[in-house]
Amino acid sequence: MNLIKQFPLIVLIAIFLSSCKTANNKESPIKNLEKNINEISSPKKERMEIKFSCEEDGISEYLDDGWNILKEDSQEKICTWKSVPATKDCNMEKDKGCKITKPDKIGEEKTYLLEKKI
């Protein structure tokens, strides 16, 4: 009688243990295969980000060296500033408090994300 009550519990434990062993045996070769494929198919890559501001452009040197552009972004940037008097009768040399600094030249800052295979 006691054995009949414990039989379903023994069957459940046996099913649980046998299913865990089967899953582990199936997953190991797949993981090893994926690891080997990744090692073979993906060469090592080097990445870097560079910025050029205010009409400077040296990207051609990098492209000639084998770098590829992954992403390019540009935004406005103030290149130079100038000081102007705040009022008409302000003497900037004597009274430094009446000097206002304003943007003089506005340019563009370009940011490049580069990648190179090693």
Secondary structure as GFF3:
##gff-version 3
##sequence-region A 1 118
A	DSSP	alpha_helix	2	41	.	.	.	ID=ss1
A	DSSP	beta_strand	45	53	.	.	.	ID=ss2
A	DSSP	alpha_helix	59	64	.	.	.	ID=ss3
A	DSSP	beta_strand	68	85	.	.	.	ID=ss4
A	DSSP	three_ten_helix	96	98	.	.	.	ID=ss5
A	DSSP	beta_strand	99	117	.	.	.	ID=ss6
###
